[in-house]
């Protein structure tokens, strides 16, 4: 029987208490001012503080060498195949690093572009782990991950588009640049790309609209037969995010996770960001 190892990157967000002991997580790098950290060594809150102090913050992908080391370690521990699941290739070249490393790996590697980020990425990884534990081969594990990432939604409220613009991750939301300061953008991840959804006046109205959209889309995912899972993730916006979590938990009648964005994603969206991640797992 094939033994499949699951690899991902540090932008994946997992529910509290999830068993991820079998997952190999390859970290991205975060640069703030003159310092460089491995993602996980510095929190999203630390990066938010650096951004508020006007420090220049950027990120870099894992090197192909770092990816290859993860694949080699998996092979050394008995894996005959690897499924490597990563954040959207439209937002990071992490996927490219994985593809490059896969060519030199000692065992076959299936590199999966999840076309998503954060919580839905974490859910796709957990689905892959379950499939591997159930004895699926690499193709089956990949299929399980894609089934979840393909049935996912990400809605974002950002306090400003400036951080997305600086990092080159702004996608179709470029069209909103130059809007009046009172206009608050609501964005979505559409086929792995950040796209504009609506424009609302004031942060309060924007978050109310994010809640309404999340409820609507959760209903659609649940109607397609999946088991709904949801999370509110934020960067330096604990109180507002907690209120949204409570409201969504009541409206959806499912537990809604509350988590802080990691340093890498946080570096590109900026302080004050609140996002809702939804998946309809088979």
Beta strands, then each sheet from edge to edge (+ up, - down):
strand 1: 4-9
strand 2: 23-26
strand 3: 29-32
strand 4: 35-38
strand 5: 57-60
strand 6: 81-86
strand 7: 108-113
strand 8: 152-157
strand 9: 183-190
strand 10: 193-201
strand 11: 227-234
strand 12: 256-260
strand 13: 274-281
sheet 1: 2+ 1+ 6+ 7+
sheet 2: 4+ 3- 5+
sheet 3: 10+ 9- 8+ 13- 11+ 12+
end
